[in-house]
Amino acid sequence: MCSACGFPSRPGHWTDAGGATPGERLRLRFARVAAINRLLAPYGLKAHDDGVTPGLQLFAPGGARELVADLEALWSAAARLVDQPIDPLSPRALNHG
């Protein structure tokens, strides 16, 4: 559990794999959040990964925000914030940008 925010991190999530060194893992996290933001942009949402906080921070245009543990939780929270289902593979998300 994070001593600063109390957020429990689920260690070993498959999306954290691929980097052999801490620097590589951090670069992968930042590349992943950039891709996520391209998919969230049509919905007016933005994700943030500061490299320190466990999980991702999700921001809605009206100021609402959530801390989510992983990608699965991110898509659920995003759908809840915009009150509609979000499919990251939909043409709406893929053709933005």
C-alpha positions in Angstrom: 0.0 0.0 0.0 1.2 3.5 -0.8 2.1 5.3 2.3 1.3 8.7 0.7 -2.2 7.9 -0.8 -3.2 4.5 0.6 -3.8 3.1 -2.8 -3.2 -0.6 -3.0 -1.2 -1.6 -6.1 -1.7 -4.9 -7.7 1.9 -6.0 -8.3 2.8 -7.9 -11.4 0.1 -6.7 -13.8 0.8 -7.9 -17.3 0.9 -4.3 -18.6 4.0 -3.7 -16.5 6.0 -6.3 -18.3 8.6 -5.7 -21.0 11.3 -3.6 -19.4 14.4 -5.2 -18.1 15.6 -2.1 -16.2 13.8 0.4 -14.1 14.5 3.1 -16.7 13.0 0.9 -19.5 9.9 0.1 -17.4 9.4 3.9 -16.7 9.7 4.7 -20.4 7.2 2.0 -21.2 4.8 3.4 -18.7 5.0 6.9 -20.2 4.6 5.5 -23.8 1.5 3.5 -22.6 -0.1 6.6 -21.0 0.5 8.6 -24.3 -1.3 5.9 -26.2 -4.1 5.8 -23.6 -4.5 9.6 -23.9 -4.9 9.3 -27.7 -7.8 6.8 -27.1 -9.4 8.9 -24.3 -9.2 12.3 -26.1 -12.5 11.9 -28.1 -14.3 11.4 -24.7 -12.7 14.5 -23.2 -10.7 12.4 -20.7 -7.0 12.4 -19.8 -4.9 9.9 -18.0 -1.7 10.8 -16.1 1.1 8.6 -14.9 3.8 10.4 -12.9 6.0 7.4 -12.6 5.8 7.3 -8.8 2.1 7.0 -7.9 0.8 3.4 -8.3 -1.7 3.0 -11.1 -3.0 5.9 -13.2 -4.8 9.1 -12.5 -7.9 9.7 -14.7 -9.2 13.2 -15.2 -12.6 14.3 -16.6 -13.3 17.8 -18.1 -15.5 18.9 -15.2 -12.7 18.3 -12.6 -13.7 14.8 -11.5 -10.7 12.5 -11.2 -10.0 8.9 -10.1 -7.0 6.9 -9.2 -7.2 3.5 -10.9 -5.0 0.4 -10.5 -4.6 -0.7 -14.0 -6.0 -0.6 -17.6 -9.0 -2.7 -16.8 -10.0 -0.3 -14.0 -9.2 2.7 -16.2 -11.7 1.7 -18.9 -14.4 1.0 -16.3 -13.8 4.4 -14.6 -13.7 6.2 -17.9 -17.0 4.8 -18.9 -18.5 5.8 -15.6 -17.1 9.4 -15.8 -18.6 10.0 -19.3 -21.7 7.9 -18.6 -21.3 5.8 -21.8 -19.4 2.6 -22.7 -15.9 3.2 -24.0 -14.3 0.8 -26.4 -10.6 1.5 -26.9 -10.8 -0.3 -30.3 -13.7 1.6 -31.6 -13.3 3.7 -34.8 -14.1 6.8 -32.7 -11.1 6.3 -30.5 -8.7 4.9 -33.1 -9.4 7.7 -35.7 -8.8 10.6 -33.3 -5.6 12.6 -33.4 
